[in-house]
């Protein structure tokens, strides 16, 4: 009979991503946090990765709000829209987020 194991916890945490030395510390912190949670709370780990992307957009000064062309009012923008804006100046990096 073949034994199977289910991983519930790994210490030290597995690094999910290799980050370049120029990566902002806030992005590194969120990805490290995701690595600590991936086996215990995968949904929470996914949220941490989303926060890492948000932090990356902040570090590159990608706006958080959009202006309505008709009314001129500002409203919160989606992460998807921020990634698209990021893609104007960083097309290959932005492509990584849309796969």
BAROBA-541766 format. One record per atom (N, C-alpha, C): residue in one letter; atom name; x, y, z; residue number from 1. Coordinates in steps of 0.001 Angstrom, whole numbers, plus 500000, padded with zeros to 6 digits. Atoms other than C-alpha are relative to their C-alpha. Example, Ala and Ser with C-alpha at 12.3 -4.5 7.8 and 13.67 -1.06 7.14 Angstrom:
REM residues 2
+-----+------+--------+--------+--------+-----+
: res : atom :     px :     py :     pz :   n :
+-----+------+--------+--------+--------+-----+
:   a :    N : 500890 : 498810 : 500000 :   1 :
:   a :   CA : 512300 : 495500 : 507800 :   1 :
:   a :    C : 500900 : 501200 : 500000 :   1 :
:   s :    N : 499180 : 498810 : 499940 :   2 :
:   s :   CA : 513670 : 498940 : 507140 :   2 :
:   s :    C : 499230 : 501090 : 500730 :   2 :
+-----+------+--------+--------+--------+-----+
//
This chain:
REM residues 99
+-----+------+--------+--------+--------+-----+
: res : atom :     px :     py :     pz :   n :
+-----+------+--------+--------+--------+-----+
:   x :    N : 500844 : 498816 : 500000 :   1 :
:   x :   CA : 500000 : 500000 : 500000 :   1 :
:   x :    C : 500888 : 501245 : 500000 :   1 :
:   x :    N : 499214 : 498782 : 500144 :   2 :
:   x :   CA : 501360 : 503388 : 499006 :   2 :
:   x :    C : 499539 : 501049 : 501000 :   2 :
:   x :    N : 500321 : 498942 : 499043 :   3 :
:   x :   CA : 501530 : 506109 : 501657 :   3 :
:   x :    C : 499965 : 501347 : 499299 :   3 :
:   x :    N : 500083 : 498641 : 500533 :   4 :
:   x :   CA : 500513 : 509653 : 500882 :   4 :
:   x :    C : 500053 : 500964 : 501170 :   4 :
:   x :    N : 499886 : 498971 : 498983 :   5 :
:   x :   CA : 501316 : 512753 : 502847 :   5 :
:   x :    C : 499395 : 501291 : 499483 :   5 :
:   x :    N : 500550 : 498690 : 500330 :   6 :
:   x :   CA : 499592 : 516082 : 502902 :   6 :
:   x :    C : 500750 : 501050 : 500800 :   6 :
:   x :    N : 499234 : 498950 : 499339 :   7 :
:   x :   CA : 501707 : 519125 : 503670 :   7 :
:   x :    C : 499029 : 501006 : 500601 :   7 :
:   x :    N : 500824 : 499005 : 499329 :   8 :
:   x :   CA : 500096 : 521406 : 506223 :   8 :
:   x :    C : 500821 : 501187 : 500492 :   8 :
:   x :    N : 499154 : 498948 : 499453 :   9 :
:   x :   CA : 503059 : 523426 : 507410 :   9 :
:   x :    C : 501439 : 499729 : 499611 :   9 :
:   x :    N : 498584 : 500121 : 500340 :  10 :
:   x :   CA : 506629 : 524061 : 506291 :  10 :
:   x :    C : 500739 : 501130 : 500708 :  10 :
:   x :    N : 499180 : 498981 : 499346 :  11 :
:   x :   CA : 509256 : 525836 : 508359 :  11 :
:   x :    C : 501454 : 499693 : 499786 :  11 :
:   x :    N : 500385 : 498644 : 500392 :  12 :
:   x :   CA : 511105 : 527788 : 507230 :  12 :
:   x :    C : 499084 : 499982 : 498781 :  12 :
:   x :    N : 500967 : 499895 : 501088 :  13 :
:   x :   CA : 508477 : 528948 : 504785 :  13 :
:   x :    C : 500698 : 499920 : 498647 :  13 :
:   x :    N : 499464 : 500091 : 501354 :  14 :
:   x :   CA : 509011 : 528193 : 501123 :  14 :
:   x :    C : 499901 : 501355 : 499308 :  14 :
:   x :    N : 500113 : 498743 : 500763 :  15 :
:   x :   CA : 509861 : 531230 : 499017 :  15 :
:   x :    C : 499177 : 499761 : 498743 :  15 :
:   x :    N : 500864 : 500169 : 501170 :  16 :
:   x :   CA : 507131 : 531597 : 496407 :  16 :
:   x :    C : 500595 : 500634 : 498757 :  16 :
:   x :    N : 499443 : 499249 : 501125 :  17 :
:   x :   CA : 509022 : 534064 : 494227 :  17 :
:   x :    C : 501436 : 500399 : 500308 :  17 :
:   x :    N : 498678 : 499379 : 499873 :  18 :
:   x :   CA : 512575 : 535130 : 493622 :  18 :
:   x :    C : 499834 : 501448 : 499601 :  18 :
:   x :    N : 500165 : 498582 : 500290 :  19 :
:   x :   CA : 512592 : 538880 : 493828 :  19 :
:   x :    C : 501359 : 500638 : 499742 :  19 :
:   x :    N : 498745 : 499286 : 500271 :  20 :
:   x :   CA : 515252 : 541115 : 492324 :  20 :
:   x :    C : 500383 : 500875 : 501192 :  20 :
:   x :    N : 499558 : 499154 : 498881 :  21 :
:   x :   CA : 517352 : 543161 : 494757 :  21 :
:   x :    C : 499304 : 501358 : 500055 :  21 :
:   x :    N : 500652 : 498686 : 500028 :  22 :
:   x :   CA : 515533 : 546324 : 493656 :  22 :
:   x :    C : 498522 : 499957 : 500391 :  22 :
:   x :    N : 501407 : 500137 : 499617 :  23 :
:   x :   CA : 512139 : 544964 : 494754 :  23 :
:   x :    C : 499738 : 500758 : 501300 :  23 :
:   x :    N : 500327 : 499280 : 498764 :  24 :
:   x :   CA : 510488 : 547248 : 497340 :  24 :
:   x :    C : 499785 : 499032 : 501164 :  24 :
:   x :    N : 500120 : 500847 : 498803 :  25 :
:   x :   CA : 510580 : 545858 : 500880 :  25 :
:   x :    C : 498554 : 499616 : 500285 :  25 :
:   x :    N : 501412 : 500311 : 499740 :  26 :
:   x :   CA : 506777 : 546060 : 501144 :  26 :
:   x :    C : 499524 : 498843 : 499119 :  26 :
:   x :    N : 500355 : 501094 : 500910 :  27 :
:   x :   CA : 506439 : 543736 : 498131 :  27 :
:   x :    C : 500637 : 498699 : 500493 :  27 :
:   x :    N : 499313 : 501183 : 499465 :  28 :
:   x :   CA : 509022 : 541314 : 499554 :  28 :
:   x :    C : 499282 : 499476 : 501237 :  28 :
:   x :    N : 500687 : 500405 : 498773 :  29 :
:   x :   CA : 507181 : 541292 : 502888 :  29 :
:   x :    C : 498695 : 499273 : 499693 :  29 :
:   x :    N : 501280 : 500640 : 500340 :  30 :
:   x :   CA : 503831 : 540434 : 501284 :  30 :
:   x :    C : 500212 : 498629 : 499358 :  30 :
:   x :    N : 499758 : 501304 : 500627 :  31 :
:   x :   CA : 505282 : 537634 : 499147 :  31 :
:   x :    C : 500514 : 499003 : 501020 :  31 :
:   x :    N : 499518 : 500888 : 498936 :  32 :
:   x :   CA : 507112 : 536211 : 502169 :  32 :
:   x :    C : 498841 : 499542 : 500879 :  32 :
:   x :    N : 501181 : 500329 : 499203 :  33 :
:   x :   CA : 503861 : 536334 : 504124 :  33 :
:   x :    C : 499137 : 498958 : 499291 :  33 :
:   x :    N : 500773 : 500975 : 500786 :  34 :
:   x :   CA : 502084 : 534453 : 501325 :  34 :
:   x :    C : 500646 : 498623 : 500095 :  34 :
:   x :    N : 499292 : 501274 : 499902 :  35 :
:   x :   CA : 504766 : 531752 : 501462 :  35 :
:   x :    C : 499761 : 499310 : 501333 :  35 :
:   x :    N : 500248 : 500570 : 498677 :  36 :
:   x :   CA : 504138 : 531268 : 505181 :  36 :
:   x :    C : 498600 : 499410 : 500116 :  36 :
:   x :    N : 501405 : 500392 : 499879 :  37 :
:   x :   CA : 500404 : 530799 : 504623 :  37 :
:   x :    C : 499509 : 499028 : 498935 :  37 :
:   x :    N : 500481 : 500717 : 501185 :  38 :
:   x :   CA : 500234 : 528851 : 501358 :  38 :
:   x :    C : 499366 : 498642 : 500308 :  38 :
:   x :    N : 500556 : 501327 : 499706 :  39 :
:   x :   CA : 499571 : 525430 : 502930 :  39 :
:   x :    C : 498873 : 500050 : 501020 :  39 :
:   x :    N : 501026 : 499925 : 498960 :  40 :
:   x :   CA : 497465 : 526517 : 505892 :  40 :
:   x :    C : 498759 : 500758 : 499554 :  40 :
:   x :    N : 501121 : 499156 : 500431 :  41 :
:   x :   CA : 495312 : 529174 : 504241 :  41 :
:   x :    C : 500274 : 500515 : 498597 :  41 :
:   x :    N : 499673 : 499591 : 501367 :  42 :
:   x :   CA : 495702 : 529254 : 500451 :  42 :
:   x :    C : 499272 : 501255 : 499537 :  42 :
:   x :    N : 500735 : 498800 : 500390 :  43 :
:   x :   CA : 493014 : 531902 : 500003 :  43 :
:   x :    C : 500634 : 501260 : 500578 :  43 :
:   x :    N : 499330 : 498873 : 499362 :  44 :
:   x :   CA : 494735 : 534194 : 502466 :  44 :
:   x :    C : 501338 : 500269 : 499323 :  44 :
:   x :    N : 498732 : 499840 : 500712 :  45 :
:   x :   CA : 498043 : 533568 : 500708 :  45 :
:   x :    C : 499767 : 500713 : 498666 :  45 :
:   x :    N : 500337 : 499327 : 501250 :  46 :
:   x :   CA : 496400 : 534610 : 497439 :  46 :
:   x :    C : 499738 : 501480 : 500211 :  46 :
:   x :    N : 500247 : 498588 : 499686 :  47 :
:   x :   CA : 495208 : 537828 : 499069 :  47 :
:   x :    C : 501302 : 500735 : 500278 :  47 :
:   x :    N : 498698 : 499373 : 499739 :  48 :
:   x :   CA : 498755 : 538521 : 500249 :  48 :
:   x :    C : 500737 : 500270 : 498692 :  48 :
:   x :    N : 499367 : 499772 : 501305 :  49 :
:   x :   CA : 500000 : 538102 : 496691 :  49 :
:   x :    C : 499337 : 501176 : 499279 :  49 :
:   x :    N : 500692 : 498851 : 500591 :  50 :
:   x :   CA : 497338 : 540536 : 495515 :  50 :
:   x :    C : 500502 : 501294 : 500637 :  50 :
:   x :    N : 499477 : 498820 : 499312 :  51 :
:   x :   CA : 498537 : 542989 : 498164 :  51 :
:   x :    C : 501412 : 500321 : 499523 :  51 :
:   x :    N : 498648 : 499776 : 500518 :  52 :
:   x :   CA : 502092 : 542498 : 496868 :  52 :
:   x :    C : 499939 : 500736 : 498661 :  52 :
:   x :    N : 500155 : 499327 : 501296 :  53 :
:   x :   CA : 500927 : 543521 : 493390 :  53 :
:   x :    C : 499548 : 501447 : 500222 :  53 :
:   x :    N : 500437 : 498634 : 499674 :  54 :
:   x :   CA : 499118 : 546542 : 494870 :  54 :
:   x :    C : 501185 : 500835 : 500482 :  54 :
:   x :    N : 498815 : 499298 : 499504 :  55 :
:   x :   CA : 502326 : 547497 : 496701 :  55 :
:   x :    C : 500952 : 500340 : 498858 :  55 :
:   x :    N : 499144 : 499745 : 501152 :  56 :
:   x :   CA : 504271 : 547173 : 493456 :  56 :
:   x :    C : 499457 : 501158 : 499173 :  56 :
:   x :    N : 500607 : 498893 : 500734 :  57 :
:   x :   CA : 501800 : 549478 : 491712 :  57 :
:   x :    C : 500235 : 501318 : 500741 :  57 :
:   x :    N : 499743 : 498800 : 499195 :  58 :
:   x :   CA : 502165 : 551973 : 494586 :  58 :
:   x :    C : 501447 : 500449 : 499836 :  58 :
:   x :    N : 498578 : 499670 : 500118 :  59 :
:   x :   CA : 505971 : 551807 : 494336 :  59 :
:   x :    C : 500324 : 500649 : 498653 :  59 :
:   x :    N : 499790 : 499419 : 501331 :  60 :
:   x :   CA : 505717 : 552690 : 490645 :  60 :
:   x :    C : 499050 : 501176 : 499729 :  60 :
:   x :    N : 500896 : 498827 : 500073 :  61 :
:   x :   CA : 503238 : 555522 : 491368 :  61 :
:   x :    C : 498881 : 499841 : 498985 :  61 :
:   x :    N : 501157 : 500238 : 500865 :  62 :
:   x :   CA : 500426 : 553912 : 489390 :  62 :
:   x :    C : 498763 : 500421 : 500791 :  62 :
:   x :    N : 501138 : 499413 : 499295 :  63 :
:   x :   CA : 497272 : 555833 : 490329 :  63 :
:   x :    C : 498990 : 498996 : 500519 :  63 :
:   x :    N : 501011 : 500856 : 499385 :  64 :
:   x :   CA : 494680 : 554291 : 492626 :  64 :
:   x :    C : 498585 : 500374 : 499594 :  64 :
:   x :    N : 501339 : 499535 : 500368 :  65 :
:   x :   CA : 491778 : 556282 : 491232 :  65 :
:   x :    C : 499932 : 500298 : 498507 :  65 :
:   x :    N : 500274 : 499666 : 501399 :  66 :
:   x :   CA : 490223 : 556946 : 487846 :  66 :
:   x :    C : 499068 : 501214 : 499978 :  66 :
:   x :    N : 500880 : 498846 : 500172 :  67 :
:   x :   CA : 488544 : 560120 : 486618 :  67 :
:   x :    C : 498981 : 499688 : 498913 :  67 :
:   x :    N : 501076 : 500200 : 500968 :  68 :
:   x :   CA : 485181 : 559790 : 484890 :  68 :
:   x :    C : 500068 : 501119 : 498969 :  68 :
:   x :    N : 499877 : 499027 : 501079 :  69 :
:   x :   CA : 485441 : 561519 : 481512 :  69 :
:   x :    C : 498822 : 500940 : 499879 :  69 :
:   x :    N : 501209 : 499166 : 500144 :  70 :
:   x :   CA : 481862 : 562835 : 481606 :  70 :
:   x :    C : 499796 : 500922 : 501196 :  70 :
:   x :    N : 500313 : 499216 : 498801 :  71 :
:   x :   CA : 481498 : 563982 : 485205 :  71 :
:   x :    C : 501229 : 500642 : 500632 :  71 :
:   x :    N : 498779 : 499489 : 499387 :  72 :
:   x :   CA : 485121 : 564616 : 486165 :  72 :
:   x :    C : 500213 : 499507 : 501417 :  72 :
:   x :    N : 499876 : 500522 : 498637 :  73 :
:   x :   CA : 484576 : 562713 : 489414 :  73 :
:   x :    C : 501026 : 498870 : 500042 :  73 :
:   x :    N : 499012 : 501058 : 499800 :  74 :
:   x :   CA : 487297 : 560481 : 490776 :  74 :
:   x :    C : 499349 : 498849 : 500762 :  74 :
:   x :    N : 500514 : 501183 : 499321 :  75 :
:   x :   CA : 486501 : 556930 : 491835 :  75 :
:   x :    C : 501142 : 498980 : 500094 :  75 :
:   x :    N : 498946 : 501005 : 499859 :  76 :
:   x :   CA : 488581 : 553969 : 493019 :  76 :
:   x :    C : 500155 : 499189 : 498719 :  76 :
:   x :    N : 499713 : 500832 : 501165 :  77 :
:   x :   CA : 490252 : 552095 : 490191 :  77 :
:   x :    C : 500238 : 498563 : 500424 :  77 :
:   x :    N : 499769 : 501411 : 499687 :  78 :
:   x :   CA : 490543 : 548320 : 490015 :  78 :
:   x :    C : 501483 : 499674 : 499865 :  78 :
:   x :    N : 498618 : 500448 : 500158 :  79 :
:   x :   CA : 493815 : 546454 : 490308 :  79 :
:   x :    C : 500270 : 499686 : 498537 :  79 :
:   x :    N : 499844 : 500303 : 501424 :  80 :
:   x :   CA : 493256 : 545282 : 486739 :  80 :
:   x :    C : 500333 : 501268 : 499212 :  80 :
:   x :    N : 499753 : 498725 : 500699 :  81 :
:   x :   CA : 493112 : 548894 : 485534 :  81 :
:   x :    C : 501389 : 500528 : 500336 :  81 :
:   x :    N : 498662 : 499536 : 499608 :  82 :
:   x :   CA : 496255 : 549716 : 487516 :  82 :
:   x :    C : 501073 : 499208 : 499258 :  82 :
:   x :    N : 499028 : 500831 : 500725 :  83 :
:   x :   CA : 498096 : 546792 : 485912 :  83 :
:   x :    C : 500058 : 500427 : 498536 :  83 :
:   x :    N : 500009 : 499527 : 501386 :  84 :
:   x :   CA : 496995 : 547999 : 482474 :  84 :
:   x :    C : 500763 : 501313 : 499863 :  84 :
:   x :    N : 499260 : 498737 : 500021 :  85 :
:   x :   CA : 498312 : 551480 : 483266 :  85 :
:   x :    C : 501499 : 499741 : 500161 :  85 :
:   x :    N : 498603 : 500386 : 499777 :  86 :
:   x :   CA : 501556 : 549925 : 484515 :  86 :
:   x :    C : 500594 : 499446 : 498711 :  86 :
:   x :    N : 499552 : 500605 : 501244 :  87 :
:   x :   CA : 501793 : 548053 : 481220 :  87 :
:   x :    C : 500408 : 500991 : 498925 :  87 :
:   x :    N : 499611 : 498977 : 500976 :  88 :
:   x :   CA : 502152 : 551304 : 479292 :  88 :
:   x :    C : 501513 : 500238 : 500064 :  88 :
:   x :    N : 498560 : 499748 : 499833 :  89 :
:   x :   CA : 505640 : 551817 : 480727 :  89 :
:   x :    C : 500811 : 498739 : 500268 :  89 :
:   x :    N : 499324 : 501265 : 499673 :  90 :
:   x :   CA : 506459 : 548221 : 481752 :  90 :
:   x :    C : 499231 : 498833 : 499379 :  90 :
:   x :    N : 500851 : 501001 : 500649 :  91 :
:   x :   CA : 504800 : 545953 : 479162 :  91 :
:   x :    C : 500342 : 498550 : 500349 :  91 :
:   x :    N : 499666 : 501410 : 499734 :  92 :
:   x :   CA : 506742 : 542742 : 479814 :  92 :
:   x :    C : 499689 : 499614 : 501440 :  92 :
:   x :    N : 500321 : 500288 : 498605 :  93 :
:   x :   CA : 506316 : 542999 : 483595 :  93 :
:   x :    C : 498490 : 499885 : 500206 :  93 :
:   x :    N : 501454 : 500033 : 499862 :  94 :
:   x :   CA : 502596 : 543745 : 483324 :  94 :
:   x :    C : 499411 : 498735 : 499404 :  94 :
:   x :    N : 500477 : 501231 : 500634 :  95 :
:   x :   CA : 502142 : 540744 : 481051 :  95 :
:   x :    C : 500032 : 498836 : 500982 :  95 :
:   x :    N : 499902 : 501080 : 499003 :  96 :
:   x :   CA : 503229 : 538492 : 483936 :  96 :
:   x :    C : 498756 : 499909 : 500868 :  96 :
:   x :    N : 501175 : 499981 : 499146 :  97 :
:   x :   CA : 500150 : 539555 : 485880 :  97 :
:   x :    C : 498729 : 499606 : 499287 :  97 :
:   x :    N : 501216 : 500307 : 500761 :  98 :
:   x :   CA : 497704 : 538780 : 483099 :  98 :
:   x :    C : 499993 : 498583 : 499445 :  98 :
:   x :    N : 499980 : 501393 : 500480 :  99 :
:   x :   CA : 498624 : 535164 : 482475 :  99 :
:   x :    C : 499115 : 499130 : 500830 :  99 :
+-----+------+--------+--------+--------+-----+
//
